[in-house]
Amino acid sequence: MEPMYEESIRDEFTHQTDSFARAPVMNAAETLGALVELAPADAGARWLEVACGPAAVSQALAGRVGSVHGVDLTPAMVEKAAAEAEREGIANVEFSLGDATALEFEDASFDGALTRFSLHHIPAPKRVLEEMARVVRPGGWVIVGDHVTDADGDAAAWHEEIERLRDPSHWACLTPDRLRAMGEEVGLHLDLEELIPFDLDFGEWLGRGSGGPAAAALIDRLLTEAPETADSFRVVGEGEERRLALHNSLTRWRRS
């Protein structure tokens, strides 16, 4: 990635290191359990988690496979991931600094690779899929979980305005169609895809992003201007009871 954009990601996720790890959405069945269950249980398999953050996924996956290696661009996240794994007594995980668009692993080093909630932060998401495919052995698995946007251009643009105000490291959410096409473009074969609705506390989500509190008034105004076609990003309820309703796309490919 470009150095300036790397700095934006590091700054944001250094800011969110603790709050991101504590966020209820990180451990929700729709975003964690459903993703991990897509990885075939195999006590001898070696897996990679790309852009692992505090590594809730790595820790959950560790009980299904032989070992998990997590990589992340943000030093504070790597430290958090290692500390959490040690606290939980999970011995078959390890973590290192790494760029999702240029992984420092040999070809076919892993039986599977997965990433969650990362592609919308990365300017070149297809490059991430290409790298994940490269480091997975033939016949291995590539799994992506991420919240997505609408195919309608007006709805998607409105969605991105709000996301970027709240989190300056946000780049762009993909549509399910675009995510599927990128997998095909890097030579992966689609095995399964699901779209799972989930929701989270709007106030918690807003406050977690470094730009959220300062932009709260503008975000509230933008929410009143939602296009009629907006479906993948919606705020429901009133006041402190507001919830943010999203769609989590789960996609599993095999490397030929």
C-alpha positions in Angstrom: 0.0 0.0 0.0 1.0 3.6 -0.4 3.0 4.9 2.7 0.5 7.8 3.4 -2.4 5.4 3.4 -0.6 2.9 5.5 -0.1 5.7 8.1 -3.8 6.4 8.0 -4.7 2.8 8.8 -2.0 2.6 11.5 -3.3 5.8 13.2 -6.9 4.7 13.1 -6.4 1.2 14.4 -3.9 2.4 17.1 -6.7 4.6 18.2 -9.2 1.7 18.1 -7.0 -1.0 19.5 -8.9 -1.6 22.7 -12.4 -0.4 21.6 -12.3 -2.6 18.5 -11.3 -5.6 20.5 -14.2 -4.9 23.0 -16.8 -4.2 20.4 -19.7 -6.7 20.6 -19.8 -7.0 16.8 -16.4 -8.6 16.8 -17.7 -11.6 18.7 -21.2 -11.8 17.3 -22.4 -15.1 15.8 -23.2 -13.4 12.5 -19.7 -12.0 12.1 -17.4 -14.4 13.9 -19.0 -17.8 14.3 -20.4 -17.9 10.8 -17.1 -17.0 9.4 -15.0 -19.4 11.4 -17.4 -22.3 10.6 -16.5 -21.9 6.9 -13.0 -23.1 7.6 -13.0 -27.0 7.4 -12.0 -28.5 10.7 -8.6 -30.1 10.3 -6.2 -30.6 13.1 -3.3 -30.7 10.7 -4.1 -27.5 8.7 -2.1 -24.3 8.7 -4.1 -21.1 8.3 -3.3 -17.4 7.8 -5.5 -14.5 9.0 -4.8 -11.4 7.0 -5.3 -8.0 8.7 -6.0 -9.8 11.9 -6.5 -6.9 14.2 -6.9 -8.1 17.8 -7.3 -11.6 16.3 -10.7 -12.7 17.6 -10.9 -14.7 14.4 -7.5 -16.4 14.9 -8.4 -17.4 18.4 -11.7 -18.9 17.4 -10.2 -20.6 14.4 -7.3 -22.1 16.5 -9.6 -24.7 18.0 -10.5 -26.1 14.5 -7.1 -26.3 12.9 -3.5 -27.1 13.6 -2.1 -23.6 13.7 -2.9 -20.0 12.8 -0.6 -17.1 11.8 -2.1 -13.6 12.0 -0.6 -10.6 10.2 -1.6 -6.9 10.6 -0.2 -3.6 9.6 -0.6 -1.9 13.0 2.0 -2.8 15.7 -0.5 -2.0 18.5 -2.9 -4.6 17.0 -0.2 -7.3 16.7 0.7 -6.7 20.4 -2.9 -6.8 21.4 -3.5 -10.1 19.5 -0.4 -11.8 21.1 -1.4 -10.6 24.6 -5.0 -11.8 24.2 -3.9 -15.2 22.9 -1.5 -15.6 25.8 -4.2 -14.5 28.3 -6.5 -17.2 26.8 -3.8 -19.8 26.8 -4.0 -20.4 23.1 -0.6 -21.9 22.1 -1.1 -22.6 18.3 -1.3 -19.0 17.2 1.4 -16.5 16.3 1.4 -13.0 15.0 3.6 -10.6 13.0 3.5 -7.3 11.2 2.6 -7.6 7.6 1.1 -5.8 4.6 -2.0 -7.5 3.3 -1.2 -6.4 -0.3 2.4 -7.8 -0.1 2.5 -10.8 2.2 6.0 -12.1 3.2 5.2 -15.8 2.8 6.2 -18.3 0.2 3.8 -19.6 -2.4 1.5 -22.3 -1.1 2.6 -21.9 2.5 -0.9 -22.4 4.0 -3.9 -24.6 3.7 -6.2 -21.7 4.0 -6.3 -17.9 4.4 -9.1 -15.7 5.7 -9.8 -12.0 6.5 -12.6 -10.2 8.1 -13.7 -6.5 8.0 -10.5 -5.5 6.2 -11.1 -5.0 2.4 -13.1 -1.8 2.9 -10.0 -0.2 4.4 -7.7 -1.2 1.5 -7.4 0.8 -1.7 -6.4 -2.3 -3.7 -8.7 -5.1 -2.4 -8.1 -7.3 -5.4 -4.4 -7.3 -4.6 -5.3 -8.7 -1.1 -7.3 -11.6 -2.6 -4.4 -12.2 -5.1 -1.9 -12.5 -2.3 -4.2 -14.7 -0.2 -4.6 -17.0 -3.2 -0.9 -17.1 -3.8 0.1 -18.2 -0.3 -2.6 -20.9 -0.2 -1.8 -24.4 -1.6 -3.7 -25.8 -4.6 -7.0 -27.1 -3.3 -6.8 -24.8 -0.3 -9.4 -22.2 0.9 -9.7 -18.4 0.8 -12.5 -16.9 3.0 -13.6 -13.3 3.2 -16.1 -11.7 5.6 -16.9 -8.0 5.2 -19.9 -5.7 5.3 -20.9 -4.6 1.8 -22.7 -1.7 0.1 -25.5 -1.3 -2.4 -25.2 -1.8 -6.1 -27.1 1.5 -6.6 -24.5 4.3 -7.1 -26.3 7.0 -5.1 -26.9 4.7 -2.1 -23.3 3.5 -2.2 -21.9 7.1 -2.4 -24.1 8.2 0.5 -23.0 5.2 2.6 -19.3 6.0 1.9 -19.6 9.6 2.9 -20.8 8.6 6.4 -18.2 5.8 6.8 -15.3 8.1 5.9 -16.5 10.9 8.3 -16.6 8.4 11.1 -13.3 6.6 10.2 -10.7 8.3 8.0 -9.1 5.0 7.1 -12.2 3.7 5.4 -11.8 3.4 1.7 -14.8 1.8 0.1 -17.2 -1.1 0.7 -17.6 -3.6 -2.1 -20.8 -5.0 -3.5 -21.3 -8.8 -3.3 -21.1 -8.9 -7.1 -17.8 -7.0 -7.2 -16.3 -9.3 -4.5 -17.3 -12.4 -6.4 -15.9 -11.0 -9.6 -12.5 -10.2 -7.9 -12.2 -13.7 -6.7 -12.7 -15.0 -10.3 -10.2 -12.5 -11.6 -7.5 -13.8 -9.4 -8.2 -17.4 -10.3 -10.2 -18.6 -7.4 -13.3 -20.9 -7.7 -16.4 -19.8 -5.8 -17.5 -22.5 -3.4 -20.0 -20.7 -1.2 -21.4 -17.2 -0.5 -23.9 -15.9 2.1 -25.3 -12.5 2.9 -26.2 -12.3 6.6 -27.9 -9.2 8.1 -26.5 -8.0 11.4 -26.8 -4.9 13.5 -24.8 -3.0 16.1 -25.3 -0.2 18.6 -25.1 3.0 16.6 -23.6 5.1 19.4 -20.8 2.5 20.1 -20.0 2.3 16.4 -19.9 6.1 16.0 -17.8 6.7 19.1 -15.3 4.0 18.2 -14.1 5.8 15.0 -11.6 8.6 15.5 -13.7 11.0 13.4 -17.1 10.0 14.8 -17.6 12.3 17.8 -16.6 15.4 15.9 -18.7 14.5 12.8 -21.7 13.4 14.7 -23.9 16.4 13.8 -23.0 16.1 10.1 -23.6 12.4 10.1 -27.0 12.9 11.7 -27.9 15.3 8.9 -26.7 12.9 6.2 -28.8 10.2 7.8 -31.9 12.2 7.0 -30.9 12.3 3.3 -30.8 8.5 2.8 -31.6 7.5 -0.8 -34.7 5.4 -1.1 -32.5 2.6 -2.6 -30.2 2.4 0.5 -30.5 -1.1 2.0 -27.1 -2.3 3.1 -26.5 0.6 5.5 -29.5 1.7 7.5 -30.1 3.3 10.9 -33.2 2.1 12.8 -34.7 3.3 16.1 -34.4 6.6 17.8 -32.0 8.3 20.3 -29.9 6.1 22.4 -31.8 3.0 21.0 -30.5 3.5 17.5 -29.1 0.5 15.7 -27.0 0.3 12.6 -28.2 -2.4 10.2 -25.6 -3.9 7.9 -25.1 -6.9 5.6 -22.2 -9.2 6.2 -21.0 -11.0 3.1 -19.3 -14.3 3.6 -17.5 -15.8 0.6 -15.4 -19.0 0.4 -13.3 -19.9 -2.6 -10.9 -22.8 -3.4 -7.6 -22.4 -5.1 -7.5 -24.6 -8.2 
